[in-house]
Amino acid sequence: MALTDITEKIISDANIKAQEITKNAEADVAKIQADARGESSAIRDEILQKAEREILKHKKSARISSDITMRNEILKEKQAVIQDVFVMAKKLLVELPKDTYCQFMKNVLTKAIVTGDEEVLVSSHEKKRLDGAFIASLNDALFPSGKKGDLTIGVDESIDYGCILRGKGIRIDCTLETLLILIRTEAQEKLVAILFGGEK
């Protein structure tokens, strides 16, 4: 074989090999691109799905937060109404005529007195109503129950309305504030039903 023929065959074989390599490379590139597109598509889908889940979670959280906020606001309003009712109740008690107020306090104290020789502490302004005559009447009411009937009266300016019973080892709070707190605790459920009916 002539040198020229050998050279031409080498060149021809090289071209064939080059074409084969190029073809294989193009196939590999196409596969890589397809895989990349598939991978990116999967990643994109995963991101979108995650974003959708997050959006739904935040929407649900926002709805729950909104519901809780609304319920809290309604509860605050109801509590404010109930508070107003008891502020008004205190005002009504304070403004009762002397005889009616004294009878109310007499009923409270008769149940609270332990021995009958306690000191009834009142503020100086309350002493104008819960006076000596009131203490005398209260002492008289104690005798039928077997209690001593030796109550005395004292002044304590820390008291607003009502009184405090002070005896040996005892101190019983009969102030209007405490009485109304006790009434509120006992009557709140019934009061809510009266004020708000079937509301939840």
mmCIF file of the C-alpha atoms, coordinates in Angstrom:
data_MODEL
# 
_entry.id   MODEL 
# 
loop_
_atom_site.group_PDB 
_atom_site.id 
_atom_site.type_symbol 
_atom_site.label_atom_id 
_atom_site.label_alt_id 
_atom_site.label_comp_id 
_atom_site.label_asym_id 
_atom_site.label_entity_id 
_atom_site.label_seq_id 
_atom_site.pdbx_PDB_ins_code 
_atom_site.Cartn_x 
_atom_site.Cartn_y 
_atom_site.Cartn_z 
_atom_site.occupancy 
_atom_site.B_iso_or_equiv 
_atom_site.pdbx_formal_charge 
_atom_site.auth_seq_id 
_atom_site.auth_comp_id 
_atom_site.auth_asym_id 
_atom_site.auth_atom_id 
_atom_site.pdbx_PDB_model_num 
ATOM 1   C CA . MET A 1 1   ? 0.000   0.000  0.000   1.00 0.00 ? 1   MET A CA 1 
ATOM 2   C CA . ALA A 1 2   ? 1.337   3.390  -0.975  1.00 0.00 ? 2   ALA A CA 1 
ATOM 3   C CA . LEU A 1 3   ? 2.179   5.952  1.617   1.00 0.00 ? 3   LEU A CA 1 
ATOM 4   C CA . THR A 1 4   ? -0.588  8.168  0.290   1.00 0.00 ? 4   THR A CA 1 
ATOM 5   C CA . ASP A 1 5   ? -3.148  5.415  0.708   1.00 0.00 ? 5   ASP A CA 1 
ATOM 6   C CA . ILE A 1 6   ? -1.980  4.717  4.255   1.00 0.00 ? 6   ILE A CA 1 
ATOM 7   C CA . THR A 1 7   ? -2.216  8.421  5.130   1.00 0.00 ? 7   THR A CA 1 
ATOM 8   C CA . GLU A 1 8   ? -5.716  8.676  3.638   1.00 0.00 ? 8   GLU A CA 1 
ATOM 9   C CA . LYS A 1 9   ? -6.877  5.550  5.574   1.00 0.00 ? 9   LYS A CA 1 
ATOM 10  C CA . ILE A 1 10  ? -5.513  6.957  8.842   1.00 0.00 ? 10  ILE A CA 1 
ATOM 11  C CA . ILE A 1 11  ? -7.297  10.247 8.200   1.00 0.00 ? 11  ILE A CA 1 
ATOM 12  C CA . SER A 1 12  ? -10.514 8.401  7.239   1.00 0.00 ? 12  SER A CA 1 
ATOM 13  C CA . ASP A 1 13  ? -10.385 6.222  10.360  1.00 0.00 ? 13  ASP A CA 1 
ATOM 14  C CA . ALA A 1 14  ? -9.739  9.288  12.494  1.00 0.00 ? 14  ALA A CA 1 
ATOM 15  C CA . ASN A 1 15  ? -12.716 11.069 10.973  1.00 0.00 ? 15  ASN A CA 1 
ATOM 16  C CA . ILE A 1 16  ? -14.963 8.063  11.609  1.00 0.00 ? 16  ILE A CA 1 
ATOM 17  C CA . LYS A 1 17  ? -13.731 7.837  15.196  1.00 0.00 ? 17  LYS A CA 1 
ATOM 18  C CA . ALA A 1 18  ? -14.178 11.563 15.672  1.00 0.00 ? 18  ALA A CA 1 
ATOM 19  C CA . GLN A 1 19  ? -17.721 11.371 14.344  1.00 0.00 ? 19  GLN A CA 1 
ATOM 20  C CA . GLU A 1 20  ? -18.449 8.431  16.666  1.00 0.00 ? 20  GLU A CA 1 
ATOM 21  C CA . ILE A 1 21  ? -17.028 10.305 19.652  1.00 0.00 ? 21  ILE A CA 1 
ATOM 22  C CA . THR A 1 22  ? -18.991 13.414 18.703  1.00 0.00 ? 22  THR A CA 1 
ATOM 23  C CA . LYS A 1 23  ? -22.191 11.400 18.340  1.00 0.00 ? 23  LYS A CA 1 
ATOM 24  C CA . ASN A 1 24  ? -21.671 9.708  21.702  1.00 0.00 ? 24  ASN A CA 1 
ATOM 25  C CA . ALA A 1 25  ? -20.827 13.043 23.317  1.00 0.00 ? 25  ALA A CA 1 
ATOM 26  C CA . GLU A 1 26  ? -23.952 14.619 21.889  1.00 0.00 ? 26  GLU A CA 1 
ATOM 27  C CA . ALA A 1 27  ? -26.003 11.710 23.249  1.00 0.00 ? 27  ALA A CA 1 
ATOM 28  C CA . ASP A 1 28  ? -24.372 12.105 26.635  1.00 0.00 ? 28  ASP A CA 1 
ATOM 29  C CA . VAL A 1 29  ? -25.008 15.831 26.599  1.00 0.00 ? 29  VAL A CA 1 
ATOM 30  C CA . ALA A 1 30  ? -28.643 15.265 25.617  1.00 0.00 ? 30  ALA A CA 1 
ATOM 31  C CA . LYS A 1 31  ? -29.030 12.747 28.455  1.00 0.00 ? 31  LYS A CA 1 
ATOM 32  C CA . ILE A 1 32  ? -27.370 15.088 30.949  1.00 0.00 ? 32  ILE A CA 1 
ATOM 33  C CA . GLN A 1 33  ? -29.618 17.939 29.804  1.00 0.00 ? 33  GLN A CA 1 
ATOM 34  C CA . ALA A 1 34  ? -32.685 15.714 30.045  1.00 0.00 ? 34  ALA A CA 1 
ATOM 35  C CA . ASP A 1 35  ? -31.655 14.536 33.499  1.00 0.00 ? 35  ASP A CA 1 
ATOM 36  C CA . ALA A 1 36  ? -30.957 18.111 34.530  1.00 0.00 ? 36  ALA A CA 1 
ATOM 37  C CA . ARG A 1 37  ? -34.346 19.218 33.226  1.00 0.00 ? 37  ARG A CA 1 
ATOM 38  C CA . GLY A 1 38  ? -35.977 16.333 35.058  1.00 0.00 ? 38  GLY A CA 1 
ATOM 39  C CA . GLU A 1 39  ? -34.067 17.100 38.237  1.00 0.00 ? 39  GLU A CA 1 
ATOM 40  C CA . SER A 1 40  ? -34.809 20.811 38.062  1.00 0.00 ? 40  SER A CA 1 
ATOM 41  C CA . SER A 1 41  ? -38.446 20.026 37.332  1.00 0.00 ? 41  SER A CA 1 
ATOM 42  C CA . ALA A 1 42  ? -38.578 17.757 40.378  1.00 0.00 ? 42  ALA A CA 1 
ATOM 43  C CA . ILE A 1 43  ? -36.866 20.396 42.514  1.00 0.00 ? 43  ILE A CA 1 
ATOM 44  C CA . ARG A 1 44  ? -39.236 23.037 41.161  1.00 0.00 ? 44  ARG A CA 1 
ATOM 45  C CA . ASP A 1 45  ? -42.264 20.820 41.929  1.00 0.00 ? 45  ASP A CA 1 
ATOM 46  C CA . GLU A 1 46  ? -40.951 20.129 45.422  1.00 0.00 ? 46  GLU A CA 1 
ATOM 47  C CA . ILE A 1 47  ? -40.406 23.842 46.039  1.00 0.00 ? 47  ILE A CA 1 
ATOM 48  C CA . LEU A 1 48  ? -43.893 24.667 44.767  1.00 0.00 ? 48  LEU A CA 1 
ATOM 49  C CA . GLN A 1 49  ? -45.445 21.934 46.892  1.00 0.00 ? 49  GLN A CA 1 
ATOM 50  C CA . LYS A 1 50  ? -43.544 23.100 49.953  1.00 0.00 ? 50  LYS A CA 1 
ATOM 51  C CA . ALA A 1 51  ? -44.567 26.694 49.261  1.00 0.00 ? 51  ALA A CA 1 
ATOM 52  C CA . GLU A 1 52  ? -48.185 25.608 48.913  1.00 0.00 ? 52  GLU A CA 1 
ATOM 53  C CA . ARG A 1 53  ? -48.014 23.687 52.185  1.00 0.00 ? 53  ARG A CA 1 
ATOM 54  C CA . GLU A 1 54  ? -46.460 26.703 53.918  1.00 0.00 ? 54  GLU A CA 1 
ATOM 55  C CA . ILE A 1 55  ? -49.138 29.017 52.505  1.00 0.00 ? 55  ILE A CA 1 
ATOM 56  C CA . LEU A 1 56  ? -51.906 26.677 53.688  1.00 0.00 ? 56  LEU A CA 1 
ATOM 57  C CA . LYS A 1 57  ? -50.239 26.370 57.095  1.00 0.00 ? 57  LYS A CA 1 
ATOM 58  C CA . HIS A 1 58  ? -49.949 30.147 57.431  1.00 0.00 ? 58  HIS A CA 1 
ATOM 59  C CA . LYS A 1 59  ? -53.532 30.626 56.270  1.00 0.00 ? 59  LYS A CA 1 
ATOM 60  C CA . LYS A 1 60  ? -54.724 28.100 58.849  1.00 0.00 ? 60  LYS A CA 1 
ATOM 61  C CA . SER A 1 61  ? -52.537 29.707 61.503  1.00 0.00 ? 61  SER A CA 1 
ATOM 62  C CA . ALA A 1 62  ? -53.882 33.132 60.548  1.00 0.00 ? 62  ALA A CA 1 
ATOM 63  C CA . ARG A 1 63  ? -57.480 31.858 60.773  1.00 0.00 ? 63  ARG A CA 1 
ATOM 64  C CA . ILE A 1 64  ? -56.823 30.270 64.167  1.00 0.00 ? 64  ILE A CA 1 
ATOM 65  C CA . SER A 1 65  ? -55.089 33.434 65.358  1.00 0.00 ? 65  SER A CA 1 
ATOM 66  C CA . SER A 1 66  ? -57.997 35.520 64.060  1.00 0.00 ? 66  SER A CA 1 
ATOM 67  C CA . ASP A 1 67  ? -60.542 33.257 65.795  1.00 0.00 ? 67  ASP A CA 1 
ATOM 68  C CA . ILE A 1 68  ? -58.596 33.359 69.063  1.00 0.00 ? 68  ILE A CA 1 
ATOM 69  C CA . THR A 1 69  ? -58.235 37.147 68.823  1.00 0.00 ? 69  THR A CA 1 
ATOM 70  C CA . MET A 1 70  ? -61.962 37.515 68.185  1.00 0.00 ? 70  MET A CA 1 
ATOM 71  C CA . ARG A 1 71  ? -62.862 35.209 71.082  1.00 0.00 ? 71  ARG A CA 1 
ATOM 72  C CA . ASN A 1 72  ? -60.459 37.101 73.353  1.00 0.00 ? 72  ASN A CA 1 
ATOM 73  C CA . GLU A 1 73  ? -61.999 40.429 72.355  1.00 0.00 ? 73  GLU A CA 1 
ATOM 74  C CA . ILE A 1 74  ? -65.520 39.093 72.982  1.00 0.00 ? 74  ILE A CA 1 
ATOM 75  C CA . LEU A 1 75  ? -64.406 37.712 76.359  1.00 0.00 ? 75  LEU A CA 1 
ATOM 76  C CA . LYS A 1 76  ? -62.853 41.079 77.265  1.00 0.00 ? 76  LYS A CA 1 
ATOM 77  C CA . GLU A 1 77  ? -66.104 42.849 76.356  1.00 0.00 ? 77  GLU A CA 1 
ATOM 78  C CA . LYS A 1 78  ? -68.149 40.418 78.433  1.00 0.00 ? 78  LYS A CA 1 
ATOM 79  C CA . GLN A 1 79  ? -65.798 40.789 81.395  1.00 0.00 ? 79  GLN A CA 1 
ATOM 80  C CA . ALA A 1 80  ? -66.024 44.580 81.041  1.00 0.00 ? 80  ALA A CA 1 
ATOM 81  C CA . VAL A 1 81  ? -69.836 44.401 81.107  1.00 0.00 ? 81  VAL A CA 1 
ATOM 82  C CA . ILE A 1 82  ? -69.762 42.146 84.189  1.00 0.00 ? 82  ILE A CA 1 
ATOM 83  C CA . GLN A 1 83  ? -67.277 44.503 85.865  1.00 0.00 ? 83  GLN A CA 1 
ATOM 84  C CA . ASP A 1 84  ? -69.606 47.432 85.129  1.00 0.00 ? 84  ASP A CA 1 
ATOM 85  C CA . VAL A 1 85  ? -72.494 45.504 86.697  1.00 0.00 ? 85  VAL A CA 1 
ATOM 86  C CA . PHE A 1 86  ? -70.547 45.041 89.951  1.00 0.00 ? 86  PHE A CA 1 
ATOM 87  C CA . VAL A 1 87  ? -69.313 48.637 89.976  1.00 0.00 ? 87  VAL A CA 1 
ATOM 88  C CA . MET A 1 88  ? -72.960 49.654 89.672  1.00 0.00 ? 88  MET A CA 1 
ATOM 89  C CA . ALA A 1 89  ? -73.919 47.159 92.413  1.00 0.00 ? 89  ALA A CA 1 
ATOM 90  C CA . LYS A 1 90  ? -71.369 48.699 94.786  1.00 0.00 ? 90  LYS A CA 1 
ATOM 91  C CA . LYS A 1 91  ? -72.662 52.181 93.979  1.00 0.00 ? 91  LYS A CA 1 
ATOM 92  C CA . LEU A 1 92  ? -76.226 51.069 94.701  1.00 0.00 ? 92  LEU A CA 1 
ATOM 93  C CA . LEU A 1 93  ? -75.199 49.542 98.040  1.00 0.00 ? 93  LEU A CA 1 
ATOM 94  C CA . VAL A 1 94  ? -73.240 52.631 99.062  1.00 0.00 ? 94  VAL A CA 1 
ATOM 95  C CA . GLU A 1 95  ? -76.182 54.871 98.194  1.00 0.00 ? 95  GLU A CA 1 
ATOM 96  C CA . LEU A 1 96  ? -78.787 52.837 100.084 1.00 0.00 ? 96  LEU A CA 1 
ATOM 97  C CA . PRO A 1 97  ? -80.775 54.720 102.748 1.00 0.00 ? 97  PRO A CA 1 
ATOM 98  C CA . LYS A 1 98  ? -79.150 54.402 106.174 1.00 0.00 ? 98  LYS A CA 1 
ATOM 99  C CA . ASP A 1 99  ? -81.767 52.004 107.604 1.00 0.00 ? 99  ASP A CA 1 
ATOM 100 C CA . THR A 1 100 ? -81.602 49.688 104.595 1.00 0.00 ? 100 THR A CA 1 
ATOM 101 C CA . TYR A 1 101 ? -77.787 49.732 104.519 1.00 0.00 ? 101 TYR A CA 1 
ATOM 102 C CA . CYS A 1 102 ? -77.550 49.018 108.243 1.00 0.00 ? 102 CYS A CA 1 
ATOM 103 C CA . GLN A 1 103 ? -79.948 46.088 107.903 1.00 0.00 ? 103 GLN A CA 1 
ATOM 104 C CA . PHE A 1 104 ? -77.840 44.707 105.030 1.00 0.00 ? 104 PHE A CA 1 
ATOM 105 C CA . MET A 1 105 ? -74.621 44.956 107.090 1.00 0.00 ? 105 MET A CA 1 
ATOM 106 C CA . LYS A 1 106 ? -76.411 43.536 110.145 1.00 0.00 ? 106 LYS A CA 1 
ATOM 107 C CA . ASN A 1 107 ? -77.373 40.439 108.164 1.00 0.00 ? 107 ASN A CA 1 
ATOM 108 C CA . VAL A 1 108 ? -73.789 40.040 106.942 1.00 0.00 ? 108 VAL A CA 1 
ATOM 109 C CA . LEU A 1 109 ? -72.218 40.503 110.372 1.00 0.00 ? 109 LEU A CA 1 
ATOM 110 C CA . THR A 1 110 ? -74.679 38.277 112.234 1.00 0.00 ? 110 THR A CA 1 
ATOM 111 C CA . LYS A 1 111 ? -73.471 35.354 110.094 1.00 0.00 ? 111 LYS A CA 1 
ATOM 112 C CA . ALA A 1 112 ? -69.791 36.327 110.400 1.00 0.00 ? 112 ALA A CA 1 
ATOM 113 C CA . ILE A 1 113 ? -69.527 36.976 114.156 1.00 0.00 ? 113 ILE A CA 1 
ATOM 114 C CA . VAL A 1 114 ? -67.868 34.100 116.046 1.00 0.00 ? 114 VAL A CA 1 
ATOM 115 C CA . THR A 1 115 ? -67.975 34.934 119.763 1.00 0.00 ? 115 THR A CA 1 
ATOM 116 C CA . GLY A 1 116 ? -69.850 38.215 120.051 1.00 0.00 ? 116 GLY A CA 1 
ATOM 117 C CA . ASP A 1 117 ? -67.069 40.219 121.681 1.00 0.00 ? 117 ASP A CA 1 
ATOM 118 C CA . GLU A 1 118 ? -65.184 41.202 118.512 1.00 0.00 ? 118 GLU A CA 1 
ATOM 119 C CA . GLU A 1 119 ? -64.343 44.754 117.477 1.00 0.00 ? 119 GLU A CA 1 
ATOM 120 C CA . VAL A 1 120 ? -66.133 46.106 114.415 1.00 0.00 ? 120 VAL A CA 1 
ATOM 121 C CA . LEU A 1 121 ? -63.631 48.224 112.461 1.00 0.00 ? 121 LEU A CA 1 
ATOM 122 C CA . VAL A 1 122 ? -65.033 50.869 110.131 1.00 0.00 ? 122 VAL A CA 1 
ATOM 123 C CA . SER A 1 123 ? -63.774 54.005 108.410 1.00 0.00 ? 123 SER A CA 1 
ATOM 124 C CA . SER A 1 124 ? -64.640 57.367 109.932 1.00 0.00 ? 124 SER A CA 1 
ATOM 125 C CA . HIS A 1 125 ? -67.111 58.111 107.131 1.00 0.00 ? 125 HIS A CA 1 
ATOM 126 C CA . GLU A 1 126 ? -68.798 54.700 107.595 1.00 0.00 ? 126 GLU A CA 1 
ATOM 127 C CA . LYS A 1 127 ? -69.084 55.326 111.334 1.00 0.00 ? 127 LYS A CA 1 
ATOM 128 C CA . LYS A 1 128 ? -71.735 57.932 110.519 1.00 0.00 ? 128 LYS A CA 1 
ATOM 129 C CA . ARG A 1 129 ? -74.004 55.067 109.472 1.00 0.00 ? 129 ARG A CA 1 
ATOM 130 C CA . LEU A 1 130 ? -72.566 52.045 111.308 1.00 0.00 ? 130 LEU A CA 1 
ATOM 131 C CA . ASP A 1 131 ? -72.660 53.971 114.568 1.00 0.00 ? 131 ASP A CA 1 
ATOM 132 C CA . GLY A 1 132 ? -73.198 53.171 118.243 1.00 0.00 ? 132 GLY A CA 1 
ATOM 133 C CA . ALA A 1 133 ? -76.913 52.567 117.703 1.00 0.00 ? 133 ALA A CA 1 
ATOM 134 C CA . PHE A 1 134 ? -76.086 50.064 114.967 1.00 0.00 ? 134 PHE A CA 1 
ATOM 135 C CA . ILE A 1 135 ? -73.643 48.187 117.269 1.00 0.00 ? 135 ILE A CA 1 
ATOM 136 C CA . ALA A 1 136 ? -76.241 48.138 120.067 1.00 0.00 ? 136 ALA A CA 1 
ATOM 137 C CA . SER A 1 137 ? -78.850 46.709 117.695 1.00 0.00 ? 137 SER A CA 1 
ATOM 138 C CA . LEU A 1 138 ? -76.339 44.113 116.489 1.00 0.00 ? 138 LEU A CA 1 
ATOM 139 C CA . ASN A 1 139 ? -75.495 43.100 120.080 1.00 0.00 ? 139 ASN A CA 1 
ATOM 140 C CA . ASP A 1 140 ? -79.198 42.624 120.825 1.00 0.00 ? 140 ASP A CA 1 
ATOM 141 C CA . ALA A 1 141 ? -79.514 40.373 117.780 1.00 0.00 ? 141 ALA A CA 1 
ATOM 142 C CA . LEU A 1 142 ? -76.708 38.104 119.052 1.00 0.00 ? 142 LEU A CA 1 
ATOM 143 C CA . PHE A 1 143 ? -78.310 37.071 122.361 1.00 0.00 ? 143 PHE A CA 1 
ATOM 144 C CA . PRO A 1 144 ? -80.857 34.603 120.920 1.00 0.00 ? 144 PRO A CA 1 
ATOM 145 C CA . SER A 1 145 ? -77.998 32.682 119.264 1.00 0.00 ? 145 SER A CA 1 
ATOM 146 C CA . GLY A 1 146 ? -76.099 32.397 122.571 1.00 0.00 ? 146 GLY A CA 1 
ATOM 147 C CA . LYS A 1 147 ? -73.305 34.792 121.593 1.00 0.00 ? 147 LYS A CA 1 
ATOM 148 C CA . LYS A 1 148 ? -72.006 37.386 124.052 1.00 0.00 ? 148 LYS A CA 1 
ATOM 149 C CA . GLY A 1 149 ? -73.352 40.603 122.554 1.00 0.00 ? 149 GLY A CA 1 
ATOM 150 C CA . ASP A 1 150 ? -70.297 42.615 123.630 1.00 0.00 ? 150 ASP A CA 1 
ATOM 151 C CA . LEU A 1 151 ? -69.273 44.022 120.259 1.00 0.00 ? 151 LEU A CA 1 
ATOM 152 C CA . THR A 1 152 ? -67.357 47.307 120.216 1.00 0.00 ? 152 THR A CA 1 
ATOM 153 C CA . ILE A 1 153 ? -66.593 49.705 117.381 1.00 0.00 ? 153 ILE A CA 1 
ATOM 154 C CA . GLY A 1 154 ? -63.194 50.969 116.181 1.00 0.00 ? 154 GLY A CA 1 
ATOM 155 C CA . VAL A 1 155 ? -61.846 53.051 113.309 1.00 0.00 ? 155 VAL A CA 1 
ATOM 156 C CA . ASP A 1 156 ? -59.587 51.843 110.507 1.00 0.00 ? 156 ASP A CA 1 
ATOM 157 C CA . GLU A 1 157 ? -59.115 54.352 107.687 1.00 0.00 ? 157 GLU A CA 1 
ATOM 158 C CA . SER A 1 158 ? -57.788 51.692 105.319 1.00 0.00 ? 158 SER A CA 1 
ATOM 159 C CA . ILE A 1 159 ? -61.371 50.447 104.982 1.00 0.00 ? 159 ILE A CA 1 
ATOM 160 C CA . ASP A 1 160 ? -63.564 52.044 102.342 1.00 0.00 ? 160 ASP A CA 1 
ATOM 161 C CA . TYR A 1 161 ? -67.104 50.690 102.805 1.00 0.00 ? 161 TYR A CA 1 
ATOM 162 C CA . GLY A 1 162 ? -68.299 47.866 105.023 1.00 0.00 ? 162 GLY A CA 1 
ATOM 163 C CA . CYS A 1 163 ? -66.222 46.700 107.971 1.00 0.00 ? 163 CYS A CA 1 
ATOM 164 C CA . ILE A 1 164 ? -63.701 44.215 109.367 1.00 0.00 ? 164 ILE A CA 1 
ATOM 165 C CA . LEU A 1 165 ? -64.371 42.018 112.377 1.00 0.00 ? 165 LEU A CA 1 
ATOM 166 C CA . ARG A 1 166 ? -61.344 41.734 114.666 1.00 0.00 ? 166 ARG A CA 1 
ATOM 167 C CA . GLY A 1 167 ? -61.199 39.366 117.598 1.00 0.00 ? 167 GLY A CA 1 
ATOM 168 C CA . LYS A 1 168 ? -58.805 37.061 119.403 1.00 0.00 ? 168 LYS A CA 1 
ATOM 169 C CA . GLY A 1 169 ? -56.884 35.377 116.597 1.00 0.00 ? 169 GLY A CA 1 
ATOM 170 C CA . ILE A 1 170 ? -59.446 36.288 113.953 1.00 0.00 ? 170 ILE A CA 1 
ATOM 171 C CA . ARG A 1 171 ? -59.866 38.979 111.335 1.00 0.00 ? 171 ARG A CA 1 
ATOM 172 C CA . ILE A 1 172 ? -62.890 38.640 109.072 1.00 0.00 ? 172 ILE A CA 1 
ATOM 173 C CA . ASP A 1 173 ? -63.158 40.900 106.025 1.00 0.00 ? 173 ASP A CA 1 
ATOM 174 C CA . CYS A 1 174 ? -66.727 42.160 105.591 1.00 0.00 ? 174 CYS A CA 1 
ATOM 175 C CA . THR A 1 175 ? -65.881 45.108 103.337 1.00 0.00 ? 175 THR A CA 1 
ATOM 176 C CA . LEU A 1 176 ? -68.142 45.736 100.366 1.00 0.00 ? 176 LEU A CA 1 
ATOM 177 C CA . GLU A 1 177 ? -65.258 45.023 97.966  1.00 0.00 ? 177 GLU A CA 1 
ATOM 178 C CA . THR A 1 178 ? -64.719 41.546 99.426  1.00 0.00 ? 178 THR A CA 1 
ATOM 179 C CA . LEU A 1 179 ? -68.444 40.794 99.658  1.00 0.00 ? 179 LEU A CA 1 
ATOM 180 C CA . LEU A 1 180 ? -68.914 41.733 95.991  1.00 0.00 ? 180 LEU A CA 1 
ATOM 181 C CA . ILE A 1 181 ? -65.947 39.570 94.951  1.00 0.00 ? 181 ILE A CA 1 
ATOM 182 C CA . LEU A 1 182 ? -67.531 36.599 96.750  1.00 0.00 ? 182 LEU A CA 1 
ATOM 183 C CA . ILE A 1 183 ? -70.911 37.309 95.176  1.00 0.00 ? 183 ILE A CA 1 
ATOM 184 C CA . ARG A 1 184 ? -69.300 37.662 91.754  1.00 0.00 ? 184 ARG A CA 1 
ATOM 185 C CA . THR A 1 185 ? -67.475 34.338 92.106  1.00 0.00 ? 185 THR A CA 1 
ATOM 186 C CA . GLU A 1 186 ? -70.658 32.541 93.108  1.00 0.00 ? 186 GLU A CA 1 
ATOM 187 C CA . ALA A 1 187 ? -72.998 34.269 90.661  1.00 0.00 ? 187 ALA A CA 1 
ATOM 188 C CA . GLN A 1 188 ? -70.812 34.773 87.565  1.00 0.00 ? 188 GLN A CA 1 
ATOM 189 C CA . GLU A 1 189 ? -72.144 31.821 85.555  1.00 0.00 ? 189 GLU A CA 1 
ATOM 190 C CA . LYS A 1 190 ? -75.760 32.802 86.244  1.00 0.00 ? 190 LYS A CA 1 
ATOM 191 C CA . LEU A 1 191 ? -74.976 36.446 85.519  1.00 0.00 ? 191 LEU A CA 1 
ATOM 192 C CA . VAL A 1 192 ? -73.363 35.553 82.173  1.00 0.00 ? 192 VAL A CA 1 
ATOM 193 C CA . ALA A 1 193 ? -76.495 33.569 81.246  1.00 0.00 ? 193 ALA A CA 1 
ATOM 194 C CA . ILE A 1 194 ? -78.714 36.524 82.156  1.00 0.00 ? 194 ILE A CA 1 
ATOM 195 C CA . LEU A 1 195 ? -76.594 39.113 80.340  1.00 0.00 ? 195 LEU A CA 1 
ATOM 196 C CA . PHE A 1 196 ? -75.620 37.160 77.224  1.00 0.00 ? 196 PHE A CA 1 
ATOM 197 C CA . GLY A 1 197 ? -78.206 34.410 76.899  1.00 0.00 ? 197 GLY A CA 1 
ATOM 198 C CA . GLY A 1 198 ? -77.071 31.575 74.636  1.00 0.00 ? 198 GLY A CA 1 
ATOM 199 C CA . GLU A 1 199 ? -73.973 33.353 73.341  1.00 0.00 ? 199 GLU A CA 1 
ATOM 200 C CA . LYS A 1 200 ? -70.746 31.342 73.321  1.00 0.00 ? 200 LYS A CA 1 
# 
